[in-house]
Amino acid sequence: MAEPPKETWLQWVALTTTILAVCAAISSLKASSYSTKVQIQTTKEANHWAYYQSKSIKEYSFRLSRDILTYANLLKTPNPQVQEFLKAKIKDYSQEINKLNQEKKQIKTEAENFIKEQEVLKRHNGAFALAVMLLQIGIMMSAVAALIRRKSMWGAGLALSAVGLVYMANGFFLWF
């Protein structure tokens, strides 16, 4: 009994499918990694905004105290020690308010930088996620092509996979 003729293109299907599966696995791992990094950056951002809020509340408290003492000082207490105490406290509160404003500016800048970092990480994640999808479709089409012996379907799967590989490369380099 003679062996059926080997179709060498099926060996190429197997080889390309294996390579595409490896690329899909790498893309999936990278997408997951960037997704985790986005979550970490989001947590850091939220913590900074909470810290900013606490500084704002503290600043408001000092402003309120300073204003109360300013109005008390307007009553012109005849006691010079009380007058000096009020002036010193008003000065301390004003300095603390200025210090808190500077700290708030720094915290705000850091929180905004976390937002910018998140956007970059999301772009990486999106490119890798799209690569995974396209590569998986290409793998599926190649497998079906081998089963039904249609080279045209394999070609279509390779074309989709090529786009997936471009997105995979974009995940690393962010060209677009």
C-alpha positions in Angstrom: 0.0 0.0 0.0 1.4 3.4 -1.0 1.6 6.3 1.5 -0.5 9.3 0.6 1.5 12.1 -0.7 2.8 14.5 1.9 1.6 18.0 1.6 4.6 20.1 2.6 2.6 23.2 3.2 1.0 21.5 6.2 4.4 21.4 7.8 4.7 25.1 7.3 1.2 25.5 8.8 2.4 23.6 11.9 5.6 25.7 12.1 3.9 29.1 11.7 1.2 28.1 14.1 3.8 27.2 16.7 5.6 30.5 16.2 2.3 32.5 16.3 1.4 30.7 19.5 4.6 31.7 21.2 4.1 35.3 20.0 0.6 35.2 21.4 1.8 33.9 24.7 4.4 36.7 24.9 1.9 39.3 24.0 -0.6 37.9 26.6 2.1 38.0 29.3 3.1 41.6 28.4 -0.6 42.7 28.2 -1.2 41.3 31.7 2.0 42.9 33.0 1.0 46.3 31.7 -2.5 45.9 33.1 -1.1 45.3 36.5 1.2 48.3 36.2 -1.8 50.4 35.3 -3.6 49.2 38.4 -0.6 50.1 40.6 -0.3 53.5 39.0 -4.0 54.1 39.6 -3.7 53.2 43.2 -0.7 55.5 43.6 -2.7 58.3 41.9 -5.7 57.8 44.2 -3.4 57.8 47.2 -1.8 61.1 46.1 -5.2 62.7 45.6 -6.3 61.6 49.0 -3.1 63.0 50.5 -3.8 66.3 48.5 -7.3 66.4 50.1 -5.9 65.9 53.6 -3.5 68.8 53.0 -6.4 70.9 51.7 -8.5 70.1 54.8 -5.5 70.9 57.0 -4.9 74.2 55.1 -8.6 75.1 55.5 -8.3 74.5 59.2 -5.3 76.8 59.5 -7.0 79.4 57.5 -10.0 79.3 59.7 -7.9 79.5 62.8 -5.9 82.4 61.4 -9.0 84.3 60.4 -10.5 83.8 63.9 -7.4 85.1 65.5 -7.3 88.0 63.0 -10.8 89.0 64.0 -9.9 88.5 67.7 -6.9 90.8 67.1 -9.2 93.4 65.7 -10.9 93.7 69.0 -7.7 95.2 70.3 -7.2 93.4 73.5 -5.5 95.9 75.9 -3.1 93.2 77.2 0.1 93.4 75.1 1.0 89.8 75.8 -2.2 88.6 74.3 -1.6 91.0 71.3 1.9 89.5 70.8 0.5 86.0 71.1 -2.2 86.6 68.6 0.3 88.2 66.1 2.7 85.3 66.5 -0.1 82.7 66.0 -1.4 84.6 62.9 2.1 84.6 61.5 2.6 80.8 62.3 -0.7 80.0 60.7 0.1 82.0 57.6 3.5 80.3 57.2 1.9 76.9 57.7 -0.7 77.8 55.0 2.1 78.8 52.6 3.9 75.5 53.4 0.8 73.5 52.8 0.1 75.2 49.5 3.7 74.3 48.3 3.2 70.7 49.4 -0.2 70.6 47.6 1.4 71.8 44.4 4.0 69.1 44.6 1.4 66.4 45.4 -0.7 67.6 42.5 2.2 67.4 40.1 3.1 63.9 41.2 -0.5 62.8 40.8 -0.7 64.3 37.4 2.5 62.5 36.5 0.9 59.2 37.6 -1.9 59.9 35.2 0.5 60.5 32.3 2.3 57.3 33.1 -1.0 55.4 33.2 -1.8 56.6 29.7 1.4 55.3 28.3 1.0 52.0 30.1 -2.6 51.7 28.8 -1.3 52.2 25.2 1.2 49.4 25.7 -1.5 47.2 27.2 -3.9 47.9 24.4 -1.4 47.1 21.7 -0.5 43.8 23.3 -4.1 42.9 23.9 -5.0 43.6 20.2 -2.0 41.5 19.2 -3.2 38.6 21.3 -6.6 38.7 19.7 -5.3 38.9 16.1 -2.7 36.2 16.7 -5.3 33.9 18.2 -7.6 34.4 15.2 -4.6 33.7 12.9 -3.8 30.5 14.8 -7.4 29.4 14.7 -7.6 30.1 10.9 -4.3 28.2 10.3 -5.6 25.2 12.3 -8.9 25.1 10.4 -7.0 25.6 7.1 -4.9 22.5 7.9 -8.1 20.5 8.8 -10.0 21.4 5.7 -6.9 21.6 3.5 -7.4 25.2 2.3 -4.2 27.2 1.6 -6.2 30.3 1.1 -7.5 30.2 4.7 -4.0 29.7 5.9 -2.9 32.7 3.9 -5.7 34.8 5.5 -4.7 33.6 8.9 -1.1 34.6 8.2 -2.2 38.0 7.0 -4.2 38.6 10.3 -1.2 37.3 12.2 1.1 39.7 10.4 -1.1 42.5 11.6 -1.0 41.0 15.1 2.8 40.9 15.0 2.8 44.6 14.0 0.7 45.3 17.1 2.9 43.2 19.2 5.9 45.2 18.1 3.9 48.4 18.7 3.3 47.2 22.2 7.1 47.3 22.8 7.9 50.5 20.9 4.6 52.5 20.7 5.0 53.6 17.1 1.4 54.5 16.8 
